């Protein structure tokens, strides 16, 4: 069966839906960005984001298209623990909550996660961290673009590259026009679309098939998916937990939000976002477990969610999935574009090549970088060289190795600077080795474990003092 045979949406209808939401988001970008004339307003929304919008943007950003596409894929491949393990990604949001409060207190003028690492660990650790962060950002960008193309192709038969292109172009457009205020404004709307879509989809699946029929079909055809003692699934459970923590602790996507929230908002925004996010991968993954009872052929594991929804629910299901995943994709892609552009401009361009740049020049450079990131992501998405899960978890070893250097650096005055740098390098190396020698489901686990040991041992053997006041670096001249 070819992928096009699973399509239930007419290509014309799919293009119409995409055009409507693209126009909506670009229009909102123009509206939200109309007063953003200064750097702080464009990249951090003036550092005045409140609790309701803050919670929505954190939750919507973490509900990526990967969540709605990968949770079904993992449930289909490794069973119950696949979707529950993915839901453990909420632990990252919950653990980052106290960190967000401390970041806002220690660095009232900060812009990026790179600012913290540079001031806390020096230039060597900063450059190692930048390499990890930029590499991860491109991996996430590519996985988001791929997910958009796969989704539209599975639902409507529109060629993969065309769907991927139009979604990337839409997100780049309104992020470029409206800046961070457009990102968080559209996130609020997207979070509502995602939650409503998932509730409706789960209700229709339960009503259309039922728990009993799904359970009986799994026992007969795929009993391993119900095995709670499957070794690979259990390892994935803890691996994904650490992967999610590493993603959030190090990524500038989450640090920019910590800087942008009003004082006192950051911790509660992340706590609420983690609670609201927790059931989403479970609901999305549950849809895939209906595949055996429906007897549908799944040509690729990362298409199982859209194919099952469209098979079971027809046109209604296809429209719901398209709207929901388009919202999830946009809510993450715009945030990643804005945060990565700021990291590249602030930590690479400004710090290495143009240290005397004015705030207005950096604002212009950020816009140019957003556009360039979109073009590069498009080029990397074209070949579609791997599945979503493999691509994203390849970066797991790198990001998990940053958990302990970030957490220890924020709370321990005596963390060894060279040890933190070594932890990132050796943790990444050990995790990548495990990825190739064992499997993607242990890369983050091994990387985090090696990094933890190095940070603890080096800090115990050779503690170094640090003055927290060094983190309060003044902002660039707004004039």
N, C-alpha and C positions, 0 to 999 in steps of 0.2 A: 504493500500500500504506500503510495506516495503521500507526502505531507499535504499536498493540495487537496487530496480526497477527504481529508478531515475537516476542511473548511466549511463553515455553515453561514458565515457572513458574506454577503455579496461585496465584492471589492469596492463598488461605488458607495455602499453604505458605510463601510469601514473608513474610506477616505473622508466621507462627510463628517463622521464622528471625530476623526482626528483633526479635521479642519476647524470644527466648532471649538474643541478644547484648546487648540493652538491659538486661535484668535482670542479666546477668553484669557489665556495666560499672558499673551503678549500685551493685550489691553490692560490687564492688571499691572504688568510690568511698567507700562507707561504711566499709569496712575500713581503707583507707589513710589516711583523714582523721580517724580516731577520736582521734588524739593531737595533732592540729594545733590548738593553742590560741593560738599567737602568730603575729605577722605573718610573720616569717622562715620559720616552718614551713609556713604556708599558701601563700605565694607562691614560696618558693625551696627547699622541702623541707629546711630547716635548713642549707643550703649544704654538704651532706655526701654528694652523689650520687657513687657509685663508677663504675669504668670500664665494667663490663658493662651496667648500666642506663643509663649515660650514652651509650654507643654506640648502644644500642637506641632510646633516645628521640630522639636526633638523626636516626638513619636513618629511623625510622618517621614522624617529623614531616615529613621531606622527601619521603617517599613519600606524597604526598597523593592524594586521589581524582582530582585534576587529572593526576597522573602516569599513573595507570592508565586515564584517559579521554582525556587530551589527546595522549599519545604515540601511541596508535592513530589519533587524528584527524589529527595532523600527518603520520604515515606515509602515511595514505590520501590526503592532499592534496598533499604535496610530496615524498613518497618516502623513500628511504633516509636522506637527510640530516635528514629530519624527526625520526626516532626517535633517530638518533645525536646530532643537535643538542640534543635534549631531555636526552640522557644527559650532555651537557656541563655540566648543572646540578650534577654532582658536584664540579666545579672550585670552586664556591662553598664547599662544605663543607671541601674540602682547604685552600683559601686562608684560611678563617676559623680554621683550627686554631691557627696561631701567634698570631693576634689574640686568641683565647679565653684563651690563656695570659697574654698581656700585659694583657688586661682584668682578669683575676683578680688580677694583681699590682698594677696601678695603682689599682684600685678595689675593695679588699677588702670595702667596705660598700655597694657600688652595688646598685641595684635595677633600673634601666631603661637603655635606650640613650639616652633623653632626659637622664638624669643626666649622662652623658658630654658630650653636645653642649652642655648648659647651662654646665657648668663649663669646658669647653674653648674654646667660641666665644662665650659670652655670650648674653643674652636674645634678641637678634634672630635669630641663627642657630638657637637652640633652638626658637623659635616656627615658623620656616620648616620645620625638621626635623619638628616635631610635626604640622604640616599634611600633609606628605608621608607620614609614617608612619601616621597615622590614616586617611588616604585609601586608602593601599595595604591596610591591614588590613581595611577594609570591602570593598574589591574582592576580596580573598582569601576573606573570609567568605562573600560572595555566591556566588563561584565554587564553593566547597565545598558550600554548600547546594544550588545548582543541580545539581551533579554527582550528589548523592545522589538528588534527585528524578528526574533523567534516567535514572539507572541502574535504579531500581526500576520506573519506567514502562516502560523498554525490555524488562526481563526478565519482568515479571509483569502489565503492563497496569494496575497500580495508578495512579490519577491522579497526575500530577507533583506537585501541591501537597501531597497526602497523604504521599507518600514523603519529600519535602523536610521537611515539618513534623515527622514522627516522628523523623528522624535528628537534626535540630537540637535537638529537645526532649530526646532521649536524652543528647546530648553536653553540653548545658547542665546537665542534672540531675546527672550524676556529677562534672562539674567544680565545680559549685556546692557539692556536698556534701564532696568530698574534697580540693579545692585542687590544688596543683602535685604533691603526692605521689601523688595518684590519677592525674594526667596521665601522669607518668613510669612509674608502675606498670603501667597499662594499655598504655602504649606498648610495653613489653617483650613483652607477650603479642601485641599487634597486629603487631609486627615479625616474629614467628615465623609468624603466620597469613599475612602478606603473602608472605614468602619461599617458604613451602611451597606456597601457592596458585599462585604464578607458575611455579614449577618444574613442578608437575603440569600446569598449563594449557599451557605450552610443549611439554612432552613429548607431550601428547595431540594438539596441533595438528600437530606434526612427524609423528607416527605416523599421523594421520588423513588428511593431505593430502600431505605430503612437500615437500622443497625443490624438486625438479624440476618438479612440477606447478605450484607457486606461481610459479616463475620463468618458465615457458612462458606461463602465463596473463597475467602482467604484461607480458611482451614483446609479446603479441598485442593486449591490451586497454588497458593503461595503461603504455606504454613510458617515458613521462616520469618515472614514479616510480623508474625505475632509472638515470636520468640524473644522474651525479655532478657535472655541470657546470651544472645548472640554476641561474641567477643568484639567483632568489628563495630557493632552498634554501640556497645558500652564505651569503647574507646572514643568513638565519635562524640558521644554525649559530653565527655569532659574536654575533649579537644575543641569542640565548638564553643563551650563555655569560655575557655581561655582565649580562643580566637576572637570572640566578641568583645571580651574585656580589653584585649590588645588593640583591636580596631578603634575602640572608643577612647582609650587612655591616650593613644599617641596622635590620633588624627586631628588635623587642624579644623575639620568640620565641626567637631565638638568643642574644641577650644575657642573658636570664634563665637560660638553660642555662649559659652561661659563669660567671655568678655562683653558680649552684647546685652546680656540680661541686666536689669536693674539690680542694685544691691539687695540681697535678701531673697531674690527670686530663683537663682540658679539651682540650688539644692532641691527645692520643692518641685521645680519644673521637671528635673530629671527623675525624681522619685515617681511622680504621677505618670510621666511618659513610660517608664519601665513597667508600671502596673497595667497601663492601657495596652501596651505592646505585647505582653506575655501571651494572651490567647490567640493572637493573630496567626503565627506559624502553625499552631495546632489545628485551627479551622482550615487553613489553606492546605495543610498536609492531609487532612482527613479526606478531602476531595479525591486524592489519588488512590486511596484504599478502595474506592468504588470501582476501579478499573477492571479487576478480575470478574466481578459480578456482571459487568456490562459486556464483557467479551470484546472490548475494543483493542485494536492493535496499536501499540505505542512505538512509532518508528525511532524516536529518540527520547531518552528518559527525561530530559529537561522540557519536553513538550507535554508531559502527562497531565498537568493541571488544566491548561486550556482545552486539551482534547477531551478529557473526561467531562468538563463543564459543558462544552458545546454538544457532546454526544448525548448527555443526560437531559440538558435543559434547552437544547435547540437554540433558536435565535435569541431568546431572552438571556440564556446563560452566556452566550458569546458576547452580547452587548455589555452585560454586567462585568464580565472578566476584562473586556477591552477597556472600559471606563476605569475600573478599579486599578488595573495594572498600569495604565497610562498615568494615572494620578500618583501611584507609588513610584513609578520610574521618574516622573518629573520632580517629585518632592525630594528625591535623593540626588538626581543628576544636577539640578540647579545648585543645591547646597555644595556638592563636591566641586563643581566648576568654580564657584565663588571662593571657597576656602582654599582650593589648590592654587588658584591664581594669586591669592593674597600671599600664600606661602612662597611661591616662586618669585613674586615681585619683591616682597619684603626681605626674604632671607637669602635669595640668590642674586637678583638684579640689584637691589638697593645696597645690600651689605657687601657684595663682592665687586660690583662694577660702577654704581652711581651713588656713593655714600652721601653726596651733597644734594640729592634730589629733594625738591619741595614736595609737600603733601599733594598739591594739585598734579604735579608730574606723576607721582605714584598712582594717583587715581586713574589717570589716562593709561598708564602702563598696565594697570590691573584689567582695564577693559580690553586692551589689545591681547593680553595673555589669555583671557577667557575665550576669545575668538580662536586663538592658536591652539588652545587645549581641545576645543571642539573639533578642529580640523585633524589634529593628531589622533584623537580618539576614533574619529571616523575611519582614518586610514588603518588603524590597528584592528578595528572591528570587521573590516571587509573580508578577510580570509576565513573568519570563524574557525580558528584552529583547534578549539577544545570545547568541552562542555562548561556550563556555568559553574558547577561545583568544583571541578578540577582547577579552573582558572582562579576562582576566588580563594580556594584553600591553599593554592601554591604560595600565596602571599602570607598565609597564616603563620608560618615559622618566623618571618621577619617581624610582623607586628607584635606577636606574643613575646618576643625578646625585649620589647620596650616596656612591658608592664611594670617590672620591678624598678628599672631606672627612673621611670616617671613617678611612681608612687613613693619610692624612697626619697627621691629628690624633693618632693613636695612636703614631706613630713619629717624626714631625718636631717638634722643639721650636719651630721658627721658622715654622710654617705661619701664613699671614695669616688672621686671623679674619674680616674683612670679605670677603676673597676666597673663603673657604670658603662663606660665606652666598650670595654672588653665584653661585658655581658651582652650588649647588643650585637656585637660582631660574632662571638662564639655561639651565642644562642641561635642566631640566624643560621649559622653554618650547620649546627647540630640538627636543627629542625628541617632544613632542606635535605640533609642526608637521610633523615627518617622518612621524609616524603617520598624519596625515590627507592629506598631500601625496604620500607614497610608499607606505606600507603598515605594518602592525603589526610586520613582521619587521625593521624598522630603527630603531624608536623608542628602544630601549635603547642601541643602538650609537651613535646620534647624541647622545643625552643624556649618555652616559659620556664621549664624545670632547670635547664642549664643556666639560663639568665639569672634565676633566683639564687642558685648556689653561688654564682660568681659575685653578685652584689652583696650577699650576706657575708661571705668569707672575706672579701677584700675590705669591707667596712669594719668587720671585726678585727682583722689583722692590722689595718692601717687607716683608722678613722681620720677624716679631714674636716676642719671647722669651716662654717659658711655663715655669712651675714645676710639675713633675709632682706635687708634694705637694698641690697644690690639688685634685686628683682624689680625695684620700682624705677625703671628707666623711663625718662620723659618721652612723650610722643614726638613725632616729626613736627617741624614748624608748620602750622596750618596756614601761614602766610607765604 
